[in-house]
């Protein structure tokens, strides 16, 4: 393979969806990891997959990345079938698995050179894609990848996934264990990649990141519960939501749950959030009861839901 | 020192060669308190925590944990604390009950006491059916709940939690935090690091480390007032942006 002259980024039809998944099923023995998942991701979209551990997120990523086979269903990337045309698909995608999977005993620079060579390109050719991130790594370019801190490993993994200018980028929990400032930088970079028409499919346990996606899918037990924009998901929250606070927050949680009108109740930052069973729920009656139980500085208010509340609501039903 | 203070540090410092990982930190943690220990990756949290757990000797300064000197009595400290981290807590190739048995044994609990408490724990976690499951095959959230329960199984005075909920989904994180609240209610002091800023709000007090120093320490409410911010996320970003050193 001629490494320097022969490489071209894959051409794509911008009118067609970047990724199509249709009725995908995956089981491991008796465990059903995916039970008929279908969705399409538009070109240049940032598409988030949100759900608990064991919901099937990683299986889905591995199927789309041609690493495992589904038992049923179809999946295409840029119109190429992940089974039949797996070689074409592999050229077009970048994949960053949840577990660090670079060569720990090679240096930062060696890892990146290796991944460029595998895809028949060079670091220089696509430096514009990774420059923002790689500049932070350059002072450590001779350090072994295994000796990098968690945040640095993530950055290197992203560089390696991007170095061949993929058309679709799969990121399986890229920011887990990363601090809020670095996470913000990471997302700013995803937004810049999006401007270069790179499609991003990303999973995350952080609900503030879910908000930054164009559309999100909420997945539970191998099924998508909903697929929509964060805005529409929040708007479809169909029941009044309340918040409560007192000077004894742990006891308040138990006391709220014992109150018959209170339905789903959970902690949320400095408040507890809850939905109610009755339409004529009266916060004053609740406040009086709480006072009788020894709570002080009680505050009960009706609030607008966030994407996290939608998740809690869907996860319960 | 009063009975109520379970962690105390004075000018606690750790250097690696010319690099000052922890730079003169001073703070106290009270009994039954949930103390959030925040900072960016590389700010020095893990190094500080290792000194407090008796795993690493300070270069200078003092520290007392559960009434013991971190320089002179590290073994006493290890017996009085519990510890769990996101990265390692349980043995994956041991069964659920074997992990409980192993840790309880290490902390010197009596056999009959272990047997009795194991039943209670499995029931409380709804894990009775998983007794003989290898830990490797448990979902992450379950693993973390079990790891936390194991870390306080011997009823330590303090438990150190290093990013216990990393990667855990919102619903399971909340169940985890309810377990933390309950332990604190029983008088166990909680010392916890996290990258989730909503979890910072669940703490009684929070410290934020920047470049090895503690740059802020107060209740979440007061920190928000002090930094004129409406969330802990904003407070954190304002402070962390000042950081000069990179990971």
Contacts between the chains, C-beta under 8 A, distances in Angstrom:
chain1	res1	chain2	res2	distance
A	51	B	169	6.7
A	52	B	139	7.5
A	52	B	141	6.5
A	52	B	169	3.8
A	52	B	171	6.3
A	52	B	172	6.1
A	53	B	139	4.4
A	53	B	140	4.1
A	53	B	141	5.1
A	53	B	167	7.4
A	53	B	168	6.9
A	53	B	169	6.2
A	53	B	172	7.2
A	54	B	139	3.8
A	54	B	140	7.7
A	54	B	141	7.9
A	55	B	169	8.0
A	98	B	167	7.9
A	136	B	246	6.7
A	139	B	246	8.0
A	149	B	41	5.8
A	149	B	42	5.7
A	149	B	247	4.2
A	150	B	41	5.9
A	151	B	41	4.2
A	151	B	42	7.2
A	151	B	247	5.3
A	152	B	247	5.6
A	173	B	167	6.1
A	176	B	166	5.6
A	176	B	167	4.0
A	177	B	86	6.6
A	177	B	163	6.2
A	177	B	166	4.5
A	177	B	167	6.9
A	177	B	195	6.7
A	178	B	41	6.7
A	178	B	195	6.6
A	179	B	39	7.5
A	179	B	40	4.3
A	179	B	41	4.9
A	179	B	195	5.1
A	179	B	240	7.1
A	180	B	40	7.9
A	180	B	195	6.3
A	180	B	197	6.0
A	180	B	233	5.9
A	180	B	236	5.4
A	180	B	237	6.4
A	180	B	240	7.3
A	181	B	40	5.6
A	181	B	236	7.5
A	181	B	237	5.9
A	181	B	240	4.5
A	181	B	241	6.8
A	181	B	243	8.0
A	182	B	40	6.9
A	182	B	41	6.3
A	183	B	195	7.6
A	184	B	237	7.3
A	205	B	167	5.5
A	205	B	168	6.2
A	205	B	169	5.3
A	205	B	170	7.2
A	205	B	173	7.9
A	206	B	196	7.4
A	207	B	170	5.9
A	208	B	233	7.6
A	249	B	181	7.6
A	249	B	202	7.9
A	250	B	181	4.1
A	250	B	182	7.2
A	250	B	184	7.5
A	250	B	185	5.7
A	253	B	178	6.9
A	253	B	181	7.4
A	266	B	171	7.9
A	266	B	174	5.0
A	267	B	174	5.5
A	267	B	177	6.0
A	267	B	178	7.1
A	267	B	202	6.5
A	268	B	198	6.9
A	269	B	198	4.5
A	269	B	201	4.1
A	269	B	202	7.8
A	269	B	231	7.5
A	269	B	232	7.8
A	270	B	201	4.5
A	270	B	220	6.5
A	270	B	221	7.5
A	308	B	170	5.6
A	311	B	169	7.9
A	311	B	170	5.4
A	311	B	171	7.2
A	312	B	170	6.5
A	312	B	171	6.1
A	312	B	174	7.7
A	315	B	169	7.9
A	315	B	170	7.7
A	315	B	171	4.6
A	316	B	171	7.9
